Amino acid sequence: MRSYSEQEMYRVLGKEMQVSETVEERLEQTYRQIRAQEKKKPRGRKLWYGAAGTAAAMLAAGVFCVSNPALAAQIPLIGHLFEQLGGDVSYPGDYSGVGAPLAAETETDAGAGQEALMETNGAQAAYTQTALAETNGEQAAYTQTALAETNGEQAAYTQTAGGMTVTLSEVYCNEVALYLTMQLKTEEPMAGCLATWDDGSPILSLNGQLQFGYSDTPALLETGELSGTLVDDCTYLGMYRLELAESLKDYTDFYKAVEEAGEVYDAQTFAEYGDLIHVQELPEQFDVSISIDRIIGQRKNPVSIYEAAGVEAPTQETIDQMSDEEFHAWQAELLEQVPDYADYPSKYQNYWYDGPFAFDLNVSVDHDRTVTVPVDKGVEGGFWISSVTRTPFELLVDYSNPSGQNAILQVLDADGRRMTTGLRGGRDSMLSADGHDVSRIDVYWVAWDDFEGQKIKGSYFDEHEMNEEGQTLKEVLDNCSLYHCEVALE
């Protein structure tokens, strides 16, 4: 039985997981099929296969993030997930050293054959590891127990319900978002039945709410994002991210004024009554209670509404021949036969694990890595940039467009490169800082016609330094934008 040194443990934790040639080949085959299907897609109405249908089209059947069983077994220690997941989340970056460990005394796998004593409250950790021997030439599965001392008391960051164990690992908070890492471990394999994003990571979401100590209104977990990876058939390591702006707003006076005026909630209403939305400062430290009701995944092979209703799926030609009224009436008739098809989660489109899982945290806000620059520059009644906030992972542009003009926000970094939203998408004002020099930025508003006509839309300038006229993207934007300001963030 071999004991591993601390240096060896760190080498294991620092390894990049390699994907086998077989997996690469299967992925490429899937991508070729997807591209071929995209070329064949007809315009007009599409067959309804439910919300998970699009995600399922991106699958590579049976492909997981780890194809090497030996590496899959060497799961990162609880308390070190930020640095392991930093490159695989929607807003990637160097997360090493930013998180405060939560898991104090947490058994991550009953009957484990590996123990890791982690550093807590400045105490020196002593890492040891026990590996099961090879059997019949195959690497035996590693199991792991992560232990740490916190005054000898059992930590409250691991809970089990509905066939799943949730272990919270670390928490980090800056002025823009709250980040939480976690391990989800199931009794039965979840790999192979879940739909994945196009990078191979499973599509999972949390259903429930967070109650912040500084707010009377709970935030829905569904408004945040869970990104992560499967390290074996039953173990998912993930990072949850929730933007905090809405939790700091008090709409009481706004709703009262709009209701008394008999107005509808639209862009004009927010422009007229927006001053009644009160925004408080984020406290230096606050409590948060997390209640996870369900953990929901999308089915790899969703059941179409036609299968659920026991009818034959129509051809695209048949659907194209229907009028809009006929099509919608037919879909409504199918839903009457299968009323639970539209539920969320739905047994036809989802797998899920019922909680509850409830955790209480105390969070400290990191101000040292955040820079906010007031701008207050714009056109009265038109576009206005009030501030820009830079964190190690995000760039937030706080803007207003009171007149509701049909225009697109574009931001260039100090090198003139376009900045985009997170890898999973998002709103146009929350951009990923990864790989960008954000010591200085240029902010533009561009009319939609120019956005399309000047080749700003799409990836043209991501692949070409200049257009046919010899103009850079910045030069194009300087010439056609409706609004421009430069912001220094050093």
C-alpha positions in Angstrom: 0.0 0.0 0.0 1.7 3.2 -1.2 1.5 6.6 0.5 1.6 9.6 -1.8 3.7 12.7 -0.9 2.2 16.2 -0.8 4.1 17.1 -4.0 2.7 14.0 -5.8 -0.8 15.0 -4.7 -0.4 18.4 -6.1 0.9 17.0 -9.4 -2.3 14.9 -9.6 -4.5 17.9 -8.9 -2.7 20.0 -11.4 -2.9 17.6 -14.3 -5.0 18.5 -17.3 -7.4 15.8 -18.0 -6.7 14.2 -21.4 -9.4 13.0 -23.8 -8.7 9.7 -25.6 -8.4 9.5 -29.4 -11.6 7.4 -29.4 -13.5 10.1 -27.6 -12.1 12.8 -29.9 -13.1 10.8 -32.9 -16.7 10.3 -31.6 -17.0 14.0 -30.8 -15.8 14.9 -34.3 -18.4 12.5 -35.8 -21.1 14.1 -33.8 -20.0 17.6 -34.8 -20.1 16.6 -38.5 -23.6 15.2 -38.1 -24.7 18.4 -36.3 -23.2 20.6 -39.1 -24.8 18.5 -41.7 -28.2 18.7 -40.0 -27.9 22.5 -39.6 -27.4 22.8 -43.4 -30.6 20.8 -44.0 -32.8 22.7 -41.6 -35.8 24.1 -43.5 -37.2 27.5 -42.6 -40.6 28.0 -41.0 -42.2 26.0 -38.2 -40.3 23.1 -36.7 -41.3 19.8 -35.1 -41.8 20.3 -31.4 -39.4 18.0 -29.5 -39.5 20.1 -26.3 -37.0 22.4 -24.6 -34.3 19.7 -24.4 -34.4 18.9 -28.1 -31.9 21.6 -29.0 -29.5 20.7 -26.2 -29.8 17.0 -27.2 -28.7 17.8 -30.7 -25.3 18.8 -29.3 -24.6 15.5 -27.6 -21.8 13.1 -28.2 -23.4 9.9 -26.9 -21.6 8.4 -23.9 -18.8 10.9 -24.0 -17.7 12.4 -20.7 -15.1 14.9 -19.7 -12.8 12.3 -18.4 -12.0 9.2 -20.5 -9.0 7.9 -18.6 -10.3 5.9 -15.6 -7.1 6.6 -13.6 -7.5 10.3 -14.0 -11.3 10.1 -13.4 -10.5 8.4 -10.1 -8.2 11.2 -8.9 -11.0 13.7 -8.0 -9.8 17.1 -6.7 -10.0 17.5 -3.0 -13.1 19.2 -1.5 -12.0 22.7 -0.8 -9.9 23.1 -4.0 -12.6 23.1 -6.7 -12.3 26.8 -7.8 -8.8 26.3 -9.2 -9.9 23.0 -10.9 -13.0 24.4 -12.6 -11.8 27.9 -13.5 -11.2 27.1 -17.2 -14.5 25.2 -17.7 -17.1 27.7 -16.5 -19.0 30.4 -18.4 -16.8 33.2 -17.0 -13.4 31.5 -17.0 -10.3 32.8 -15.3 -7.7 32.1 -12.6 -9.8 31.3 -9.6 -6.9 29.9 -7.5 -6.8 31.5 -4.1 -10.1 33.4 -4.3 -12.5 31.0 -2.5 -13.0 30.5 1.2 -13.2 26.8 2.0 -16.5 25.6 3.5 -16.3 21.8 3.8 -14.9 21.2 7.2 -15.5 17.6 8.2 -17.1 16.0 5.1 -17.1 12.4 3.9 -17.4 12.5 0.2 -17.6 8.8 -0.4 -18.6 6.2 2.2 -16.2 3.2 2.4 -13.5 5.3 0.9 -10.0 4.2 0.4 -8.4 7.7 0.3 -8.0 10.3 3.0 -6.9 13.9 2.7 -6.4 16.2 5.6 -6.9 19.7 4.5 -5.5 22.9 5.9 -8.1 24.7 8.1 -7.7 28.0 10.0 -4.0 28.2 9.1 -3.1 24.7 10.3 -0.6 22.7 8.2 -2.4 20.0 6.3 -0.9 16.5 5.8 -2.0 14.9 2.6 -2.1 11.1 2.3 -3.7 8.9 -0.3 -4.4 5.2 -0.5 -5.1 3.6 -3.9 -6.7 0.3 -4.6 -4.4 -2.1 -6.5 -4.9 -3.0 -10.2 -7.1 -5.9 -10.9 -7.0 -7.9 -14.2 -4.8 -5.2 -15.7 -7.4 -2.5 -15.2 -7.0 0.5 -12.8 -9.3 0.0 -9.9 -11.6 2.9 -9.0 -10.3 5.3 -6.5 -12.4 6.4 -3.6 -11.8 9.4 -1.5 -12.6 10.9 1.9 -11.8 14.5 2.5 -11.4 15.4 6.2 -10.6 18.7 7.9 -10.7 19.9 11.5 -12.9 22.8 12.6 -12.9 22.7 16.4 -13.8 19.0 16.1 -17.4 19.8 15.1 -19.2 18.3 12.2 -19.7 20.8 9.3 -23.1 21.4 7.9 -22.1 21.5 4.2 -23.0 18.0 3.2 -26.5 16.7 2.8 -28.2 13.7 1.2 -31.7 13.4 -0.3 -33.4 11.8 -3.2 -30.4 9.6 -4.2 -28.0 12.5 -4.3 -25.4 13.9 -1.9 -24.6 17.6 -2.2 -21.3 18.9 -0.7 -20.6 22.6 -0.8 -16.9 23.3 -1.2 -16.0 27.0 -1.4 -17.6 30.4 -1.6 -16.4 33.6 -3.3 -18.1 37.0 -3.7 -17.1 40.1 -5.4 -19.2 43.3 -6.1 -20.8 41.6 -9.2 -21.5 38.0 -8.4 -21.6 35.2 -5.8 -19.7 32.0 -6.7 -20.1 28.7 -5.0 -18.4 25.4 -5.8 -20.0 22.0 -5.0 -19.8 18.3 -5.6 -22.9 16.4 -6.6 -22.7 12.6 -6.1 -25.5 10.2 -7.0 -26.2 6.7 -5.9 -27.0 5.6 -9.5 -24.9 6.7 -12.5 -26.1 10.0 -14.0 -23.6 10.0 -16.9 -24.9 8.7 -20.1 -28.5 9.9 -19.5 -27.9 13.7 -19.4 -27.8 16.1 -22.3 -24.6 18.1 -22.6 -23.4 21.4 -23.9 -21.3 21.4 -27.0 -18.2 21.2 -24.9 -19.3 17.9 -23.4 -20.3 19.2 -19.9 -23.7 18.1 -18.7 -26.7 20.5 -18.6 -27.7 20.8 -15.0 -29.6 23.5 -13.1 -30.6 24.2 -9.5 -34.2 24.9 -8.5 -34.9 26.8 -5.3 -33.9 30.1 -3.8 -31.4 32.1 -1.9 -32.3 34.4 1.0 -29.8 37.2 1.5 -29.5 38.8 4.9 -29.7 42.2 3.4 -32.9 41.7 1.4 -36.5 40.8 2.2 -37.0 39.3 -1.3 -35.5 35.9 -2.1 -33.5 35.3 -5.2 -34.4 32.4 -7.4 -31.6 29.8 -8.0 -32.9 29.5 -11.6 -31.6 33.0 -12.3 -28.0 31.8 -11.7 -25.9 29.4 -13.6 -24.3 26.0 -12.8 -21.3 25.0 -14.8 -19.1 22.0 -14.3 -17.9 18.6 -15.3 -18.5 14.9 -14.7 -15.4 13.2 -13.3 -17.0 9.8 -13.2 -20.4 8.3 -13.8 -21.8 9.4 -10.4 -19.7 12.5 -9.6 -20.2 16.1 -10.8 -18.0 19.0 -9.8 -19.7 22.4 -10.4 -19.5 26.1 -9.9 -22.7 28.1 -9.3 -22.7 31.8 -10.2 -25.4 34.3 -9.3 -25.3 38.0 -10.3 -26.1 40.2 -7.3 -27.5 43.4 -8.9 -31.2 42.5 -8.6 -30.9 41.4 -5.0 -29.8 44.9 -4.1 -32.8 46.6 -5.6 -36.0 47.6 -3.8 -38.9 48.0 -6.2 -41.6 48.8 -3.6 -42.0 52.5 -4.6 -41.7 51.7 -8.3 -44.4 49.1 -8.3 -46.7 51.3 -6.3 -46.3 54.3 -8.6 -46.8 52.2 -11.8 -49.9 50.5 -10.4 -51.4 53.8 -9.3 -50.8 55.3 -12.8 -52.3 52.2 -14.4 -49.2 51.8 -16.6 -47.8 48.6 -18.1 -44.3 47.5 -17.4 -42.2 48.3 -20.5 -39.1 50.3 -21.5 -41.0 53.6 -21.2 -42.3 52.8 -17.8 -38.8 52.0 -16.5 -37.5 55.2 -18.1 -40.3 57.3 -16.4 -40.3 55.7 -13.0 -36.9 54.2 -12.8 -35.7 56.7 -10.2 -38.1 55.0 -7.7 -36.1 51.8 -7.8 -33.8 52.1 -4.8 -30.4 50.4 -4.9 -28.5 49.6 -1.7 -24.8 49.1 -1.2 -23.6 45.5 -1.0 -22.6 44.8 2.7 -19.0 44.0 3.5 -20.3 40.7 5.0 -23.7 39.0 4.9 -25.5 35.8 5.6 -27.2 33.8 2.9 -29.5 30.8 3.2 -29.6 28.4 0.3 -32.5 26.1 -0.3 -32.2 23.7 -3.2 -35.6 22.0 -3.9 -34.4 20.1 -7.0 -31.4 19.5 -9.1 -32.6 19.2 -12.7 -30.8 17.7 -15.8 -32.0 17.6 -19.4 -32.6 14.2 -20.9 -30.1 13.0 -23.5 -32.9 11.5 -25.4 -36.0 13.6 -24.8 -39.5 12.2 -25.6 -41.2 14.2 -28.3 -44.8 15.4 -27.7 -45.8 13.1 -30.6 -44.3 10.1 -28.8 -45.9 11.2 -25.5 -49.3 11.5 -27.2 -48.9 8.2 -29.0 -49.2 9.7 -32.5 -47.0 9.6 -35.5 -44.7 12.5 -35.9 -45.6 14.6 -39.0 -43.1 15.4 -41.7 -41.8 19.0 -42.1 -43.7 19.2 -45.4 -47.0 18.4 -43.6 -46.3 21.1 -41.1 -45.4 23.7 -43.7 -48.7 23.1 -45.4 -50.7 24.1 -42.3 -51.8 27.6 -41.6 -50.6 29.2 -38.3 -54.1 28.7 -36.9 -54.2 25.0 -37.8 -50.7 24.4 -36.4 -51.4 26.1 -33.1 -54.7 24.4 -32.7 -53.1 21.0 -33.4 -50.4 21.6 -30.8 -53.0 22.7 -28.3 -54.9 19.4 -28.9 -51.7 17.4 -28.3 -51.1 19.2 -25.0 -54.7 18.4 -23.9 -53.8 14.7 -24.4 -50.5 15.1 -22.5 -51.1 18.0 -20.2 -48.0 17.3 -18.1 -45.7 17.6 -21.1 -45.4 21.4 -20.5 -44.4 20.9 -16.8 -41.0 21.8 -15.6 -39.3 19.6 -14.8 -41.0 17.1 -17.1 -40.6 13.4 -17.1 -40.4 13.5 -20.9 -37.6 16.0 -21.0 -35.8 16.0 -17.7 -34.2 13.9 -15.0 -34.2 15.4 -11.5 -33.2 14.8 -7.9 -35.6 16.0 -5.2 -34.2 17.8 -2.1 -34.5 19.6 0.0 -30.8 20.6 0.5 -30.5 23.6 2.9 -27.3 25.4 3.8 -26.5 28.6 5.7 -23.3 30.6 4.8 -21.6 33.7 5.9 -20.0 35.6 3.0 -17.3 38.3 2.9 -17.1 40.5 -0.2 -13.8 40.8 -2.0 -13.3 44.5 -2.9 -9.5 44.3 -3.6 -9.9 42.7 -7.0 -12.8 44.9 -8.2 -12.5 48.3 -9.9 -15.6 50.5 -10.6 -15.2 53.7 -12.7 -18.0 56.2 -12.9 -18.7 57.4 -16.4 -21.9 59.5 -16.4 -21.4 60.2 -20.1 -24.2 60.1 -22.7 -26.9 62.0 -24.5 -30.0 63.2 -22.6 -32.9 61.0 -23.4 -30.6 58.6 -25.3 -27.7 56.3 -24.6 -25.9 56.7 -21.3 -23.1 54.8 -19.6 -23.1 55.4 -15.8 -20.2 53.1 -14.8 -18.0 50.2 -15.7 -17.0 47.6 -13.2 -14.1 45.2 -13.7 -13.5 42.0 -11.7 -11.0 39.2 -12.4 -13.7 37.4 -14.4 -16.3 39.9 -15.6 -16.7 43.4 -17.1 -20.0 45.0 -16.3 -21.2 48.0 -18.2 -24.0 49.8 -16.4 -26.0 51.6 -19.1 -29.4 52.9 -20.0 -31.2 53.3 -23.3 -34.3 55.4 -22.3 -35.5 55.9 -25.8 -35.5 52.2 -26.5 -33.6 52.5 -29.8 -32.9 49.4 -31.8 -29.1 49.4 -31.2 -26.4 47.0 -30.1 -23.8 47.5 -27.4 -20.3 46.7 -28.4 -17.2 46.8 -26.2 -13.5 46.6 -27.4 -10.6 45.8 -25.1 -7.3 47.8 -25.0 -6.1 45.8 -28.0 -9.2 46.6 -30.1 -10.6 43.1 -29.7 -14.3 42.6 -29.2 -15.5 41.4 -25.8 -18.3 38.9 -25.6 -20.7 37.4 -23.0 -19.9 34.3 -21.0 -19.5 31.0 -22.7 -23.1 30.1 -21.9 -24.4 33.4 -23.2 -25.9 36.1 -21.1 -26.9 39.8 -21.2 -24.9 42.1 -23.5 -23.6 44.3 -20.6 -21.9 41.4 -18.6 -18.8 40.4 -20.5 -16.1 37.9 -20.0 -12.7 39.4 -19.1 -10.8 36.2 -19.7 -8.0 36.7 -22.3 -8.6 40.4 -22.6 -6.5 43.5 -21.7 -9.1 45.6 -19.8 -6.8 48.3 -18.6 -8.8 50.5 -21.1 -12.0 49.8 -23.1 -14.1 51.5 -25.8 -17.8 51.3 -25.4 -20.1 51.8 -28.5 -23.8 51.7 -29.4 -24.4 50.7 -33.0 -27.5 50.8 -35.0 -28.8 47.4 -36.1 -28.5 48.1 -39.8 -24.8 49.0 -39.3 -24.3 46.1 -37.0 -25.3 43.7 -39.8 -24.2 45.8 -42.9 -20.7 46.6 -41.6 -19.9 43.0 -40.8 -19.7 43.8 -37.1 -22.2 41.0 -36.4 -20.8 37.5 -36.4 -17.2 36.4 -36.4 -15.7 38.4 -39.4 -13.5 40.6 -37.3 -12.7 37.8 -34.9 -11.0 36.1 -37.9 -9.8 39.2 -39.9 -7.9 42.2 -38.6 -9.3 44.4 -41.3 -12.2 44.4 -43.8 -11.9 44.8 -47.6 -11.6 48.5 -47.2 -8.6 48.1 -44.9 -10.5 49.2 -41.7 -10.1 47.7 -38.3 -13.1 46.9 -36.2 -12.4 50.0 -34.1 -12.2 52.2 -37.1 -15.5 50.8 -38.4 -17.2 51.4 -35.0 -15.6 54.9 -34.7 -17.2 55.8 -38.1 -20.7 54.4 -37.6 -21.5 54.3 -33.9 -24.4 56.3 -32.4 -22.4 56.6 -29.1 -18.8 56.1 -28.0 -16.8 56.6 -24.8 -13.4 55.5 -23.7 -13.0 54.2 -20.1 -9.6 53.7 -18.3 -9.8 50.9 -15.7 -6.2 50.9 -14.5 
